[in-house]
Amino acid sequence: MPIHLLSACNPPAWVIANLQRMFAKFFWSNTVGNSSKHWTS
């Protein structure tokens, strides 16, 4: 789902919560092999 679509409609709170969970899992739980690698700034 394109993010700009969220500005045109008002999605339910559970949709926003699921998107935030997926983004957090992608950025903070990136695994390489068996070890977890965290993104840093």
C-alpha positions as CSV (number, residue, x, y, z in Angstrom):
1,M,0.0,0.0,0.0
2,P,1.5,3.4,-0.9
3,I,2.0,5.6,2.1
4,H,0.5,8.6,0.3
5,L,-2.8,6.7,0.2
6,L,-3.0,7.1,4.0
7,S,-3.2,10.8,3.7
8,A,-6.3,10.5,1.4
9,C,-8.2,8.2,3.7
10,N,-8.6,7.7,7.4
11,P,-7.5,4.1,8.1
12,P,-8.6,2.3,11.3
13,A,-6.2,2.4,14.3
14,W,-5.3,-1.3,13.9
15,V,-4.0,-0.7,10.4
16,I,-1.7,2.1,11.7
17,A,-0.6,-0.2,14.5
18,N,0.2,-3.0,12.1
19,L,2.2,-0.7,9.8
20,Q,4.2,0.7,12.8
21,R,4.9,-2.9,13.9
22,M,6.1,-3.9,10.5
23,F,8.4,-0.8,10.1
24,A,9.8,-1.4,13.6
25,K,10.5,-5.0,12.9
26,F,12.2,-4.1,9.6
27,F,14.5,-1.4,11.1
28,W,15.2,-2.9,14.5
29,S,15.1,-6.7,14.0
30,N,17.2,-7.1,10.9
31,T,18.8,-10.6,11.2
32,V,21.9,-11.7,9.4
33,G,22.4,-15.5,9.9
34,N,21.6,-16.2,13.5
35,S,22.6,-12.8,14.9
36,S,20.5,-9.7,15.1
37,K,21.9,-6.5,13.5
38,H,20.5,-3.1,14.5
39,W,20.5,-0.1,12.3
40,T,22.4,2.9,13.6
41,S,22.4,6.6,12.7
